[in-house]
Amino acid sequence: MTRIRQRRSRERRGLTADERKDLGHPATSRRPAPFASESERRAAWQRHRDELMAAHQPGERPQAWWAFESGAPPSLREPIPTYAWLDRQVAEQAAARVDQNDREDRRLAFLAFVGELTSTEVDLIRDGRDGVRRLALIAKATARD
């Protein structure tokens, strides 16, 4: 009986900051995961999907979308590493090894290819940071030979 009450209580409340971070963009850290299991994480994603999607930039998706909905190859489903928990020198060395822009570009191309980008997103991408290059990437991904 207690376990059922705990589950219902967890379903009614909103996400904690750690849960929101884990579903949106989990940091590579030494902290314990905020969910007890992957099924609990998936259930939280399903309950809070719309609000998490609305909080992301055009052309980007929360990490949980990549994990549970994308159908993307494994190399695109893995979280893009962040190094905020490391000291500055280690972070710079790690960043040199990980080309984050390349991963983001491949994710954007995938979203375009599978038709996941809305016209509003494309307009916002065009007007945003590095818009011309990112639009060219979208055009290349959606070009039909």
Helices and strands as residue ranges (DSSP letters): H 2-12, H 17-24, H 38-54, H 63-68, H 74-77, H 88-97, H 100-113, H 119-127, H 131-142
